[in-house]
Every structure is written in structure tokens, then in C-alpha cells.
Amino acid sequence: MIYDNNNVMATTRGKIGDIYIRQFKNGKMYGSAMPRKRGPLKPGGADQVSASEFARASAVVKEWLKEPAVKAKYLAFVKAGKFQNSHAAAMTDYRRKAQIMDISFRNFNGEWSWVKVKIDKKDFPVREVHVTLVDEEGTIIESGLADANYYYHPKTNIEHPEKCAAKVRVVDTDYAVLEAVLKFSASLS
């Protein structure tokens, strides 16, 4: 411990040679060896994968934003105050993966009214939602794209909808594909 009655040391702080002088809140001053320097941290395997995914996403987003219509779509998020710039909005859209939360249908007097797919992607739409209706043997009855609200309206009148299933294929912005199957039952009608 260095005492404060030494006028030269009373105001000294920092490095003197190989000694580091510091003062604590209680007013006492101490001299100690300099802290050892750490070497640069080497990223692990997961860090390298994350960095390469981020670099790939950034390159894709830069290509997207070259199109004025796409850039305008993401600028709408900026104007709404959700993001600071269009690049951040596009990166979030690209990296946030869609999830199929629910598939439901409406059976009205033995006829299908609609098949609804609930997708969670927080503020961002997916590229497309493809619905395929199959019977109990797996034969395709009909298929098509859902509308912008993820509703699919069947064109075929199906005699026993409770014996059918809907296969849903969701294509996300980076062309990642999610698939789910809902088997209908009479209790869902």
C-alpha cells in the first residue's frame, strides 16, 4: 500500500514502469503488477457458422434492395418506425423463419368453405402457401395457392371432408420450405 503522505504519489495514477498505480474509493492507493494482456479471442465453430450465415444473408439482401419495388416494401417498415433502415428490415425478414402455427378448416353442410393456415412470422409475409387436399388413400383431390391472408377456398365439392387431409407447403422468402399435414375429423366441423 502506498500512503497518501507522500506528495508525489498522492496524485499519481496509471502505469509507472511495470507497476500500475490505482486508487480505490476508500482513498487508499495500491501498486500492483500490470494486468496480463489476453490474446485475441478465436471464434468457435458456431460463431463461424453464424458469421457466414450473416454474410450470406447480407449479400442476398443487398441484391433484393437493388429492385425499387422491394426496397419500397421495406421502406414502409422504416416509415412505420419498426426499423431504422430498409437493410435492417430486409435482414430481419430474411433471417426470421416462418412457423406454421395452425391449420384449420370450415365444413358447412358437408361442403368445404375454406382451409386457413396460421403462420407466425411477425409482420412479414411468406412467399407462398400451397395447399393440397388429399383423400384417405392419399389421392390428390385438388391443390392450389392460398390467398394473401393464407385462406384456401376449395373448388371441388367433397362428399366426406372428415376423411380427408390438407397438406400445406409454405415457401419462405429465402425459399426455405415448411410442410405440415392436418387430418380432418368430424369434430372439427
Residue pairs with C-beta under 8 A, 6 or more apart in sequence:
1 28
1 29
1 30
2 9
2 21
2 29
2 30
2 31
3 9
3 29
4 10
4 27
4 29
9 21
9 29
12 21
13 21
13 22
13 23
14 20
14 21
15 21
15 34
18 33
18 34
19 31
19 32
19 33
19 34
20 31
20 32
20 33
20 34
20 35
21 29
21 30
21 31
22 29
22 30
22 32
23 29
23 30
24 30
43 51
54 95
57 91
57 94
57 95
58 91
60 94
60 174
61 87
61 90
61 91
61 94
62 87
64 70
64 71
64 90
64 94
65 71
65 74
65 86
65 87
65 90
70 90
71 86
74 83
74 86
74 87
74 89
74 90
74 93
75 86
75 89
77 83
77 86
77 89
77 123
78 84
78 85
78 86
78 89
82 89
82 123
83 89
83 92
92 124
93 124
93 173
94 173
94 174
96 121
96 122
96 124
97 121
97 172
97 176
98 119
98 120
98 121
98 126
98 170
98 172
98 176
98 178
99 119
99 120
99 121
99 178
100 117
100 118
100 119
100 168
100 170
100 178
100 180
101 118
101 119
101 120
102 116
102 117
102 118
103 115
103 116
103 117
103 118
103 166
103 168
103 180
103 182
104 115
104 116
104 118
104 182
104 188
105 112
105 113
105 114
105 115
105 116
105 161
105 166
105 182
105 184
105 188
106 112
106 113
106 114
106 116
106 189
107 113
107 161
107 162
107 184
107 188
107 189
110 159
110 161
111 157
111 158
111 161
112 133
112 154
112 157
112 158
112 161
113 153
114 151
114 152
114 153
114 154
115 131
115 133
115 146
115 151
115 152
115 154
115 166
115 182
116 150
116 151
116 152
117 129
117 131
117 146
117 150
117 151
117 152
117 168
117 170
118 150
119 126
119 129
119 150
119 170
121 172
124 173
125 148
126 170
126 171
126 172
126 173
127 171
127 172
127 173
127 175
128 145
128 146
128 170
128 171
129 145
129 146
129 150
129 152
129 168
129 169
129 170
129 171
130 143
130 144
130 145
130 146
130 168
130 169
130 170
130 171
131 143
131 144
131 145
131 146
131 152
131 166
131 167
131 168
131 169
132 140
132 142
132 143
132 166
132 167
132 168
132 169
133 140
133 141
133 142
133 143
133 154
133 156
133 158
133 164
133 165
133 166
133 167
134 140
134 141
134 164
134 165
134 166
134 167
135 141
135 163
135 164
136 163
136 164
136 165
141 154
141 156
141 158
141 164
142 154
142 155
142 156
144 152
144 155
145 152
146 152
147 153
152 166
158 164
161 184
161 189
162 184
162 185
162 186
162 188
162 189
163 184
164 184
165 181
165 182
165 183
165 184
166 181
166 182
166 184
167 179
167 180
167 181
168 179
168 180
168 181
168 182
169 177
169 178
169 179
170 177
170 178
170 179
171 177
172 178
